[in-house]
Amino acid sequence: MSRVLIIGAGGVGSVVVHKCCQAPEVFSDIMLASRTKAKCDAIAASLPRPIKTARVDADQVAELVALMRDFKPELCINVALPYQDLTIMDACLECGVHYLDTANYEPRDEAKFEYKWQWAYQERFKKAGLMALLGSGFDPGVTNVYTAWAMKNHFDEIHELDIIDCNAGDHGQPFATNFNPEINIREVTAPARHWENKQWIETPALSTAEEFDFPEGIGPRKIYLMYHEELESLTKHFPGLKKARFWMTFSDNYLRHLEVLRNVGMTSIEPIDYNGQQIVPLQFLKAVLPDPGSLGPLTKGRTCIGCLIKGIKNGKEKKYYIYNICDHGKCYEEVGAQAVSYTTGVPAMIGAMMMLTGAWKGTGVYNMEELDPAPFMEKLNLHGLPWTEVIL
Ligand SMILES: NC(=O)c1ccc[n+]([C@@H]2O[C@H](COP(=O)([O-])OP(=O)(O)OC[C@H]3O[C@@H](n4cnc5c(N)ncnc54)[C@H](OP(=O)(O)O)[C@@H]3O)[C@@H](O)[C@H]2O)c1
């Protein structure tokens, strides 16, 4: 029985609240707080049980502290934007509240995400006797747990890791992103970076592509090399990795639109003067693109996210693939959201469940792969994200 504060009433936040409501034995009291209270209230109205809602500007530590002192949560689930990670962590420290998020901190004025800012909270969380769980979404999140699971159960050494994220769904819109457009476009337009022979290799954004044959009828799709934050923590915690890469599928249509938007300067995060007002082109673009939350009823098809791993078991080379397939339409039927929000929101709820039930215990700042993967893997099967493993 625990009180949980969820911050961020977007696509992911809505799934987290729905899934927490499905487990009242763990999440007895829930508050959803966000910048726009009306969005919290609309989500609350769609739930099978009552929750509390509130308005909070999560950029302001003082507002967060006041809210936490009033509601007294044990845990705060941060599913606002990566810009709010540090202010929410500060407020958690001040109020004695455990912390969980799904994306690492990123400064607003630089499209650069790194764990260094949040890892710097290690001593403060330890001293306060609190736990901060970083990156409890799908990627990062489940992909970190898959890797830890493979290491624990299938390998003596892991040498190569390819995380492959496929959205084979279609929302029928000319151009839309499946989660927050600003964060998504900052990520996709950043240079690709992968780990090889103990160093990072940087290549231009979307310049390296291969074909991958996805299972269960999804079939061959073009995958593009990108940088993703779990590569930083996984190469740190599995130092035997010789190569680690992250790949994502994009439709030709998405890439064509993105190229034009980039060429005309609409993806820039440099503020410009427009009629005497400073505007950031990417933030303006976000305002005119479809809200990812509105794509739920429109999106058909499936996602497939998994880890392809090569290494050694009992002195022999081994190749292993573990993945989840998630159907956009089924997610919409269950919680009113498409699969990209669902595959992020469910692991956030499970991470919170791990912390609140004591299955994952500790003080300090943790990445997912540092904790025992077994209880988390069991809950994935029970809460909507079953996994399949194949020895290749
Ligand atoms: N690990 C993964 O697999 C994964 C995958 C996808 C997304 N993510 C992460 O999940 C998070 C949520 O994504 P999303 O698609 O749900 O985004 P979203 O739909 O844009 O929702 C973000 C929510 O946060 C609220 N918010 C923004 N700034 C705030 C502030 N200063 N104070 C309070 N609330 C604030 C927004 O409020 P308004 O409604 O008022 O704008 C919005 O409701 C992002 O951090 C994203 O990077 C992780």
The ligand as a Gaussian input file, in Angstrom:
#p B3LYP/6-31G(d) Opt

LIG

0 1
 N       12.433000       5.225000     -22.129000
 C       11.571000       5.181000     -23.122000
 O       11.355000       4.112000     -23.711000
 C       10.803000       6.399000     -23.538000
 C       10.024000       6.350000     -24.715000
 C        9.214000       7.445000     -25.039000
 C        9.211000       8.570000     -24.209000
 N       10.017000       8.597000     -23.098000
 C       10.017000       9.787000     -22.199000
 O        8.755000       9.878000     -21.569000
 C        8.530000      11.227000     -21.192000
 C        7.094000      11.628000     -21.542000
 O        6.894000      11.497000     -22.938000
 P        5.458000      11.812000     -23.592000
 O        5.473000      11.295000     -24.956000
 O        4.392000      11.392000     -22.625000
 O        5.511000      13.406000     -23.656000
 P        4.274000      14.427000     -23.691000
 O        3.080000      13.752000     -24.273000
 O        4.791000      15.676000     -24.283000
 O        3.973000      14.651000     -22.146000
 C        4.805000      15.380000     -21.306000
 C        3.943000      15.939000     -20.189000
 O        4.795000      16.627000     -19.270000
 C        4.196000      17.863000     -18.960000
 N        5.196000      18.876000     -18.648000
 C        6.109000      19.429000     -19.467000
 N        6.815000      20.356000     -18.814000
 C        6.318000      20.386000     -17.565000
 C        6.620000      21.160000     -16.420000
 N        7.574000      22.092000     -16.416000
 N        5.905000      20.932000     -15.291000
 C        4.926000      20.008000     -15.266000
 N        4.597000      19.255000     -16.320000
 C        5.287000      19.440000     -17.451000
 C        3.459000      18.278000     -20.213000
 O        2.510000      19.235000     -19.839000
 P        1.585000      20.017000     -20.913000
 O        0.590000      18.971000     -21.287000
 O        1.008000      21.153000     -20.187000
 O        2.513000      20.389000     -22.046000
 C        2.907000      16.949000     -20.693000
 O        1.672000      16.667000     -20.090000
 C        9.595000      12.061000     -21.904000
 O       10.605000      12.372000     -20.987000
 C       10.151000      11.107000     -22.945000
 O       11.494000      11.364000     -23.253000
 C       10.779000       7.537000     -22.734000

